[in-house]
Structure formats: structure tokens, C-alpha cells
Amino acid sequence: MSNIFLDTINGNSSSRPPVWFMRQAGRILPSYRKLKEKHHFYDMMKNSELASEVTLLPINDLDVDSAILFSDILVIPDALGLELIFTKNGPKFTNAITDINHNHLNFNPDKLSYIYKNIEKTVENKKDTPLIGFCGGPLTTFLFMFRGDENQKGFKNAIKFFYNNRKQSLRIIEQITEASILYAQNQVKSGIQCFQLFETYCGSIPYELYENCILPYSKKILNSAKELGCPTIFFPKDFSLGLKSINKDICDFVSIDWSMSLDDARNLVDESVGLQGNMDPRIFYQENIEIENYLESLSKFGKENHDWIFNLGHGFLPDIDHIKVQNVVKWIKTKNWNR
């Protein structure tokens, strides 16, 4: 059966852009909050029935065109030997990296097995809805591996380590990449139909430095999914002018953050690569008429660019009204895009 998300991600033209949202499986949904009253976040992740249920909630509650796996980008450090815990103030590692002598990274692939079971259960339950899998980008994952205090929201220690100990840092990033490649491939084998790499903190270093030092590792992870026939999306948030280096050898689609217009991104990114994004989630705080005016401003771009997936420039903020999100999805689906 034809699906508008899969058609678009595979390079086929559709009557409208497909729509899904980063962080759609939770946060803003009353149905998810109700589940969280009874279940801890990590418990839901490790229970295939609950993980599948949460993954599919946005399909029913928001009517989006694709599901994204309910999981977390920090499962790779956990599988590498860092003990991950989720507190009420956020995640942390009880044995986070602290110095150059840190040497207790040891990849245990069995620690990811429950995620493949979650994918299989979701595929069993999802009917005709496409499922997106994902993992964290190598730099983003590296930065979080220094977080031993959930109240420390910045990455000062990790960035300092990266600049002071480049060789050791890249060795850790190599380990992250090797684990992520196996993880991505097993997600594909378990049933995902698209793979997204979340390099949320790409802008933590200058784009030229990311391009030279980190992008080759991101490319390896993305290509490991592409080699198995799975289309890929790369989200290098705040990559800025580095987008000019994105081509089909790296990914099929690139997700654009809200700091850059879609027109500017289209001019930078190789024409063989589709775009995803880039609605500023804070627009949902505006009145409905202002939201609709924003959507109308995208009409020309959506008409001319059939390789565009509507999404956010970053994930949902927790206090966004899900009714407004429903209205945006309905607008996109009922709008005549004149294609």
C-alpha cells in the first residue's frame, strides 16, 4: 500500500508534504502523561507492549504520517558500559567520563536487545504506519557521556576534553560509531523503514571542525542503514553553513533547524538531498490565526519542493497545546498544495 511518507522519502512525488514531529511520542500528549502517572520512563522503554503503545500514540492522537520509535539517544553509552539512570531532572551516568584515563568503555550489544523487541512489537501493531528508528549522533552522544550530574545542562567539561584530548576523544567517538552502526543495522533488520541520526548538539563546535572531524563518523552510521536499503535522515542541528557539505553520499534527507529558512537551506544543500523541517516549535504558543499565517508562508516552498517533509526545527516543548498540533496536521492534509 502506498504511503505518503515512504513515497516522499524514497524520491516519489506526492500531492502534499508528509508530516510528523520530533518528540511526538510523548511530552505534549495527554494520553502519554496518563501512562507516565503509572510507569517510569525507563520502564516504558524496556517494556515492548508499553514502548509500542507510546510509539503509536501520535498516530491516533495527532494523525501524523509516520511513527518514530519510543526510545532514547543515550542507550548507546549505556551499552558501552556507562550506567544510565533517569532522574526527575533528567538523565545522567553514575560512572560518567571524567578524564583522559577513563578506560571502562566495553560494548555489550545484548543491552540493546530489548529495543529490537520493541521494534518488532511495534511493527506487529502498527498496520500500515511507517516506523522511523534512530540513534544519537556521535558528537551528541560523546557530549552526554560526561554528564554525571543531571543538573549540569551544559557540556563544558566534555567540550574542554574534546579540545584538550583530541586523539582520545576521537577514539571514544570511534567506539560510539562502531556500536551505533550495529545498532542501526539491527533496527533495520527488526523492521524500521527509515533511520534518523540526531546530531542535536552539532553546533557545540564550529561547523568546519564538525565537518572535518565528526561528519565522517556520522556518514558511516547513516550509510550502514542505507546499505541495507533503509532511507536515512540526518539532523545536524545548528550546522549552519556546514549544510553545504551535505550530499547524497551522506543521507537521503537532511532535517533543518529553525534558525535557518527552508529557502536558504535549499540553496546550500545538494539538490539530490531532500529537506525536512523546520517549524519553530514556539510558534505553537501563538494564536491560531498567526499559526495559519505561518503555514501559508510555506505554500510556495511546498508547491515547488516535492522532496520536503514537514516537521519541527527541534522537538516539542512540553507545554505545547496538542490541539494546536492537531490543527496544523489537519491544515497540511487539507491544503491544496497545487502540485
Stockholm file with secondary structure:
# STOCKHOLM 1.0

chainA/1-339         MSNIFLDTINGNSSSRPPVWFMRQAGRILPSYRKLKEKHHFYDMMKNSELASEVTLLPINDLDVDSAILFSDILVIPDALGLELIFTKNGPKFTNAITDINHNHLNFNPDKLSYIYKNIEKTVENKKDTPLIGFCGGPLTTFLFMFRGDENQKGFKNAIKFFYNNRKQSLRIIEQITEASILYAQNQVKSGIQCFQLFETYCGSIPYELYENCILPYSKKILNSAKELGCPTIFFPKDFSLGLKSINKDICDFVSIDWSMSLDDARNLVDESVGLQGNMDPRIFYQENIEIENYLESLSKFGKENHDWIFNLGHGFLPDIDHIKVQNVVKWIKTKNWNR
#=GR chainA/1-339 SS CCCHHHHHHTTCCCSSCCBCCTTCSSTTCHHHHHHHTTSCHHHHHTCHHHHHHHHHHHHHHTCCSCEECSCCTTHHHHHTTCCEEEETTEEEETTCCCSTTCCCCCCCGGGGHHHHHHHHHHHHHCTTCCEEEEEECHHHHHHHTTCCCTTCCSCHHHHHHHHHCHHHHHHHHHHHHHHHHHHHHHHHHHTCSEEEEEETTGGGSCHHHIIIIIHHHHHHHHHHHHTTTCCEEEEETTCGGGGGGCCTTTCSEEEECTTSCHHHHHHHSCTTSEEEECBCGGGGGSCHHHHHHHHHTTHHHHHHCSSEEBCBSSCCCTTCCHHHHHHHHHHHHHSCCCC
#=GC SS_cons         CCCHHHHHHTTCCCSSCCBCCTTCSSTTCHHHHHHHTTSCHHHHHTCHHHHHHHHHHHHHHTCCSCEECSCCTTHHHHHTTCCEEEETTEEEETTCCCSTTCCCCCCCGGGGHHHHHHHHHHHHHCTTCCEEEEEECHHHHHHHTTCCCTTCCSCHHHHHHHHHCHHHHHHHHHHHHHHHHHHHHHHHHHTCSEEEEEETTGGGSCHHHIIIIIHHHHHHHHHHHHTTTCCEEEEETTCGGGGGGCCTTTCSEEEECTTSCHHHHHHHSCTTSEEEECBCGGGGGSCHHHHHHHHHTTHHHHHHCSSEEBCBSSCCCTTCCHHHHHHHHHHHHHSCCCC
//
